[in-house]
Amino acid sequence: MRQILLFLLMGALILPGCSKPQKAEVPPPSVTVAPAVTGSIISESEIIGQAVAYDSVDLIARVDGFQMKTCFEYGQFVKKDQMLFEIEKDQYQAKVEAAQGALAKAQAQAKNAEINYKRQKTLFEQNAVAEKNFDDAEQVYGEAKANVLSTQADLDMANINLGYTDIKCPFDGKIGIANYSDGNFVGPISGKLANVVRIDPMYVQFYVSEVDVLSLSLERLKNNSKSMKDYIKVRLQFQSGTMYKEEGTLTFSDNTINTSTGTLMVRATFSNPDKILVPGMYMKVFLVDTRELQSLLIPQPAIQEGQAGKAVLVVGKDGKVSQRMIKTGIKSGARIQVTEGLKEGELVIVEGLQKVKLGQIVQTVVDESYTMNKKDSIPDGNAKPAEKKDVPEPKAPPGEKSDAK
C-alpha cells in the first residue's frame, strides 16, 4: 500500500511537466522609412579639383653678374614693381657711359658733315665746285647720320641691360624661396632665382568626363544659353568639410578631350581676398545648377545596387516588404530623383535593410527629415539630426494572422 501511494505521488509530480510549452511571440522588426515625395531639387555634380595660380612667373636674370642683394623675405606677399633682386651694376653702368660718349662723338661728326654738305651744295648750285665734291659731301653726311642712329641704339641697349640688373615684381602676389644666396654669380643660364604667383583671384582646375560634357552642352542648347556659367554656380569644400564662402564662375574649358582619360579640363575662377586658397590645394568642387526642378525624390541611402540595376525595398499598406526596381536621375544633397518605378507616397526603407526579408511584415518609423518639401542644397555640416515619428503598426490582411504584438 505504501508503494502504491508513493507511485501515485510521483506520477502527480511528473504529469504537469509533460505539457507542451507555449511559444513566445516575436515582434516584427522595426525599420526606418521615408515616403517618396515631390519636391524641388537642384542638380549638383561633385568633382575633385585643384587650386592653380592665376599667374605664375619664374624670375630669371637676363644679364650676367653677381647677385648683390635679395630685397624680400621668403614667402611674403609682394607688390607690382617692388624690388626683388639687385645684380651688380658697375660694368653695365660703364657700358652706358661709353655708349653716351660714342653717341656724342657721332653727333659732332654728323654736325660737321651736315655743314660741309650744305656748303658744297651751295657752291655746286653756283657752278663753283665739281659735282664729285658735292657727291662726296652728301655721302659723308649720310654715313654720319647713320652712325648717330647706330650709336643711339648702342646706348639704348646699354640702358636696357643696366635696367635688367634690377629685378622687380611683375604683379601683386606671393613669392617663394630664393634659389641663390647673395654673392653668387647668376645669369640667364642659372635658371629661376625665385617664383612669384598671383593668388587673388585663383583658378580651380578639374576634369569633366565626356559624358558629362555632352550632357552639359545639350542643357546649354536646350536653354538657349551661350555659356554654362549663365546657370551653373561653382562651390568649393575643403578636405576639413568646410565650405568656401566665395562662389566661383566657369571661365575656361579646354578645346579638346584628353584621349587617354576621356575627360575635358575645366577651370573656374574664385575671388581669394583672404588668401585661403593656395596653389596645389585639393578640394571638392560642386557644380550647382541654379534651376529648380520638381521631381519625385527619395533618400539616397534607400538605394540598393546590383547586377540587375538599382532597387529599393518598399513597405506596402499591409506592412509587407517588397522589392521595386527603379531608375534614378539627379543627386542633390541626401536625396535623389526617381524617374521610374515609384509613386508619390510609397514608403521606402532607409535604415534596417539588412534586418528584413521580402514578404516579411515590419514595423515602420517615418524619418521626418525626408518628408519636407523644400529644395536641397549642398550640406554645410550644421544640419540638426533628423526627427523620427512612430506611425501606427500595420495591420495584417483579413484571414492572415500577424505575429506582431
C-alpha positions in Angstrom: 0.0 0.0 0.0 2.8 2.3 0.8 4.5 1.6 -2.5 1.2 2.4 -4.4 0.8 5.8 -2.7 4.5 6.7 -3.5 3.9 5.7 -7.2 0.8 7.9 -7.4 2.5 10.8 -5.8 5.5 10.6 -8.2 3.1 10.5 -11.1 1.3 13.6 -9.9 4.6 15.4 -9.9 5.6 14.3 -13.4 2.4 14.9 -15.3 2.4 18.7 -15.2 5.9 18.7 -16.7 4.8 16.8 -19.8 2.6 19.6 -21.2 3.9 21.5 -24.3 5.4 24.9 -23.5 3.8 27.9 -25.3 6.0 29.6 -28.0 6.8 33.3 -27.3 5.6 35.6 -30.0 8.5 37.5 -31.8 7.6 41.1 -32.7 8.3 42.2 -36.3 11.5 44.1 -36.9 11.4 47.9 -36.9 12.7 49.8 -39.9 13.0 53.5 -40.7 11.1 54.5 -43.8 10.7 57.7 -45.8 7.9 58.4 -48.3 8.6 59.2 -52.0 7.7 62.9 -52.2 7.5 65.5 -54.9 9.8 68.4 -54.2 12.3 71.0 -55.6 15.7 69.7 -56.4 18.8 71.5 -57.6 21.2 69.4 -59.7 24.8 69.3 -58.5 27.9 67.3 -59.5 30.8 66.6 -57.2 34.3 66.5 -58.7 37.8 66.6 -57.2 39.6 69.8 -58.2 43.0 71.5 -57.6 43.8 75.2 -57.0 46.0 76.7 -59.6 47.7 80.1 -59.5 46.1 82.7 -61.7 49.6 83.8 -62.8 52.9 82.1 -62.1 56.3 83.6 -63.1 59.8 82.3 -62.7 62.2 85.2 -62.1 65.3 84.7 -64.2 68.3 87.0 -64.5 68.6 88.5 -68.0 72.2 89.7 -67.6 75.3 88.1 -66.1 76.6 89.3 -62.8 76.9 88.8 -59.1 73.7 88.8 -57.1 74.2 91.7 -54.8 71.0 91.9 -52.8 67.8 90.0 -52.1 65.1 92.5 -51.3 62.3 90.3 -49.8 61.6 87.8 -47.1 60.8 84.3 -48.3 57.1 83.6 -48.6 56.0 87.1 -48.2 53.3 88.9 -50.2 54.8 91.3 -52.7 53.5 94.2 -54.8 53.8 95.0 -58.5 57.1 96.8 -59.4 58.6 96.0 -55.9 62.3 95.5 -56.0 63.2 91.8 -55.5 66.8 91.3 -56.6 69.8 93.5 -57.4 72.6 92.4 -59.7 75.9 94.3 -59.8 75.6 97.4 -61.9 79.2 98.6 -62.4 80.0 97.0 -65.8 76.6 97.9 -67.2 76.9 101.5 -66.0 80.3 101.7 -67.6 78.8 100.5 -70.9 76.1 103.1 -70.7 78.7 105.9 -70.3 80.8 104.5 -73.1 77.8 104.5 -75.4 76.9 108.0 -74.3 80.4 109.2 -75.4 80.3 107.4 -78.7 76.9 109.0 -79.4 78.2 112.4 -78.6 81.2 111.9 -80.9 78.9 110.6 -83.7 76.6 113.6 -83.3 79.5 116.0 -83.6 80.8 114.3 -86.7 77.3 114.4 -88.2 77.0 118.1 -87.4 80.3 118.8 -89.2 79.3 116.6 -92.1 76.0 118.5 -92.4 77.8 121.9 -92.5 80.2 120.7 -95.2 77.3 119.1 -97.2 75.3 122.4 -97.1 78.4 124.4 -98.2 79.1 122.0 -101.1 75.5 122.1 -102.2 75.5 125.9 -102.4 78.8 126.0 -104.3 77.6 123.3 -106.7 74.4 125.2 -107.4 76.6 128.2 -108.3 78.8 126.0 -110.5 81.7 126.8 -108.2 82.7 123.2 -107.5 82.7 120.0 -109.3 79.7 117.6 -109.0 82.1 115.0 -107.4 82.8 117.3 -104.5 79.1 117.6 -103.8 78.5 113.9 -104.1 81.3 113.1 -101.6 80.0 115.6 -99.1 76.5 114.1 -99.4 77.9 110.6 -98.8 79.9 111.6 -95.7 76.8 113.4 -94.3 74.6 110.3 -94.8 77.2 108.0 -93.2 77.4 110.4 -90.2 73.6 110.4 -89.7 73.6 106.5 -89.8 76.4 106.4 -87.3 74.3 108.6 -85.0 71.4 106.1 -85.2 73.8 103.2 -84.6 75.4 104.7 -81.5 72.0 105.7 -80.2 70.9 102.1 -80.5 74.0 101.0 -78.6 73.2 103.5 -75.8 69.6 102.2 -75.7 70.8 98.6 -75.3 73.2 99.6 -72.6 70.5 101.3 -70.7 68.2 98.2 -71.1 70.9 95.9 -69.8 71.5 98.3 -66.9 67.8 98.1 -66.1 67.9 94.3 -66.1 70.2 94.5 -63.0 67.0 95.4 -61.1 64.6 92.5 -61.0 61.1 93.7 -60.0 57.8 92.0 -59.2 55.6 91.7 -62.3 52.3 91.8 -60.3 50.8 91.6 -56.8 51.3 88.1 -55.5 53.3 85.8 -53.2 56.9 84.9 -53.6 58.6 81.7 -52.7 62.2 80.9 -51.6 65.2 82.4 -53.3 67.4 79.7 -55.0 70.6 81.7 -54.8 72.2 83.5 -51.9 73.7 86.9 -52.3 77.2 86.8 -53.8 76.5 84.0 -56.3 77.2 84.7 -60.0 73.9 84.4 -61.8 72.7 84.9 -65.4 70.2 83.5 -68.0 71.6 80.0 -67.7 71.3 79.9 -63.9 67.6 79.1 -64.0 65.0 80.7 -61.8 66.1 82.9 -58.9 62.6 82.6 -57.3 59.0 82.1 -58.3 56.1 84.5 -57.7 52.4 83.6 -58.1 49.2 85.7 -58.2 46.6 84.1 -55.8 43.8 86.6 -56.0 41.9 85.7 -58.0 42.6 82.0 -58.1 41.8 79.2 -60.6 40.4 75.9 -59.5 41.0 73.2 -62.2 39.1 70.0 -62.6 38.3 67.4 -65.2 34.8 66.5 -66.5 34.0 63.2 -68.3 33.0 63.4 -71.9 29.5 62.0 -71.0 29.0 65.0 -68.6 30.4 67.3 -71.2 27.8 66.2 -73.7 25.0 66.4 -71.1 26.0 70.0 -70.1 26.3 71.0 -73.8 22.8 69.7 -74.5 21.4 71.5 -71.5 23.0 74.7 -72.7 21.4 74.4 -76.1 18.1 73.4 -74.6 18.1 76.7 -72.6 19.4 78.8 -75.4 22.3 79.8 -73.3 25.6 80.9 -74.8 27.6 79.7 -71.8 27.1 77.2 -68.9 28.2 80.0 -66.5 24.8 81.6 -67.1 23.1 79.0 -64.9 25.8 76.9 -63.2 27.5 78.1 -59.9 30.7 76.6 -58.6 31.2 75.9 -54.9 34.2 74.5 -53.0 34.5 72.3 -50.0 37.8 71.8 -48.2 39.1 68.4 -47.0 38.1 69.5 -43.5 34.5 69.6 -44.7 34.3 73.4 -44.5 32.6 75.2 -47.4 34.5 78.1 -49.0 32.4 81.2 -48.7 33.1 82.6 -52.2 31.2 81.3 -55.3 33.2 80.7 -58.5 32.4 81.2 -62.1 33.2 78.9 -65.0 35.7 80.7 -67.1 37.6 78.2 -69.3 37.2 74.8 -70.8 39.9 73.2 -73.0 39.4 72.8 -76.7 40.0 69.0 -76.9 39.1 66.0 -74.8 42.1 64.1 -73.4 42.0 60.8 -75.4 43.8 58.9 -72.6 41.4 59.8 -69.8 38.3 60.7 -71.7 38.0 64.0 -69.8 37.9 67.7 -70.5 39.9 70.2 -68.4 37.8 73.0 -67.0 38.7 76.0 -64.9 36.6 78.1 -62.5 37.8 81.5 -61.2 37.4 82.3 -57.5 38.0 85.5 -55.6 40.6 84.9 -52.9 40.7 88.1 -50.7 41.7 86.2 -47.5 44.4 84.2 -49.3 42.8 80.9 -48.1 43.2 79.1 -51.4 46.8 78.0 -52.0 48.2 76.7 -55.4 48.3 72.9 -55.4 45.5 72.5 -52.8 43.0 69.7 -53.5 39.3 70.1 -52.7 35.8 69.1 -53.7 34.2 71.1 -56.5 30.4 71.3 -56.6 28.8 72.3 -60.0 25.3 73.6 -58.9 22.6 74.1 -61.5 20.6 77.1 -60.2 17.4 76.0 -61.9 14.9 74.2 -59.6 13.2 71.1 -60.8 10.1 69.5 -59.4 10.8 65.8 -59.1 9.9 62.6 -57.2 12.6 62.3 -54.5 13.7 59.6 -52.1 16.7 59.4 -49.7 19.9 58.1 -51.3 20.6 55.5 -48.5 17.4 53.7 -49.7 19.1 52.7 -52.9 20.4 49.1 -53.4 22.6 48.4 -56.5 23.1 45.0 -58.1 23.7 43.4 -61.4 20.0 44.0 -62.4 20.2 47.7 -61.6 19.0 49.9 -58.8 16.3 48.8 -56.4 14.5 49.9 -53.2 12.6 47.9 -50.5 9.0 49.2 -50.3 6.7 48.7 -47.3 3.1 48.3 -48.6 -0.2 49.2 -46.9 -0.3 45.7 -45.5 3.1 46.2 -43.8 4.8 43.7 -46.1 8.2 44.3 -47.6 8.6 44.1 -51.4 11.4 45.0 -53.8 11.0 47.6 -56.6 13.4 48.2 -59.5 13.8 51.9 -60.2 15.6 54.4 -62.4 17.2 57.4 -60.9 18.4 60.8 -62.1 19.8 63.9 -60.4 21.5 63.6 -57.0 21.2 66.6 -54.7 22.3 66.6 -51.1 20.9 63.4 -49.3 18.2 62.9 -51.9 18.0 61.5 -55.4 15.5 61.9 -58.2 13.4 58.8 -59.2 12.3 58.8 -62.8 10.7 55.4 -63.0 9.5 52.6 -60.6 7.9 54.5 -57.7 4.8 56.6 -57.0 4.4 59.5 -54.7 3.7 58.5 -51.1 5.1 55.0 -51.2 7.3 54.2 -48.3 10.9 53.1 -48.9 13.2 51.6 -46.2 16.1 53.8 -45.3 17.5 52.1 -42.3 17.3 48.4 -41.3 17.6 47.0 -44.8 19.7 44.1 -43.5 17.1 43.0 -40.9 14.2 42.3 -43.3 13.2 39.7 -45.9 10.9 40.0 -48.9 7.3 39.3 -47.9 8.0 40.0 -44.2 5.8 42.2 -42.1 7.6 45.1 -40.4 7.0 48.0 -38.0 7.8 51.4 -39.5 9.3 54.6 -38.2 9.0 57.6 -40.6 12.0 59.8 -40.9 10.5 63.4 -40.9 13.7 64.9 -42.4 12.8 63.5 -45.8 9.1 64.5 -45.8 9.8 68.2 -46.0 9.0 69.6 -49.4 11.9 72.0 -49.7 14.8 72.4 -52.2 18.1 70.6 -51.4 21.3 72.4 -51.1 24.9 71.5 -50.5 25.2 70.3 -46.9 27.0 72.8 -44.6 27.8 70.4 -41.8 25.4 72.2 -39.4 22.2 70.3 -40.0 20.3 69.0 -37.0 19.7 65.3 -36.5 16.5 64.1 -38.2 13.4 63.7 -36.1 11.6 60.4 -36.3 8.0 59.6 -35.6 6.3 56.4 -34.9 3.3 55.5 -37.1 0.5 53.1 -36.4 1.5 49.5 -36.6 0.4 47.9 -39.9 -2.5 45.5 -39.7 -2.4 42.1 -41.2 -4.7 41.4 -44.2 -8.0 39.7 -43.4 -7.6 35.9 -42.8 -3.9 36.3 -42.0 -2.6 36.2 -38.5 0.0 38.8 -37.6 3.0 37.9 -35.4 3.2 41.4 -34.1 2.1 42.0 -30.5 
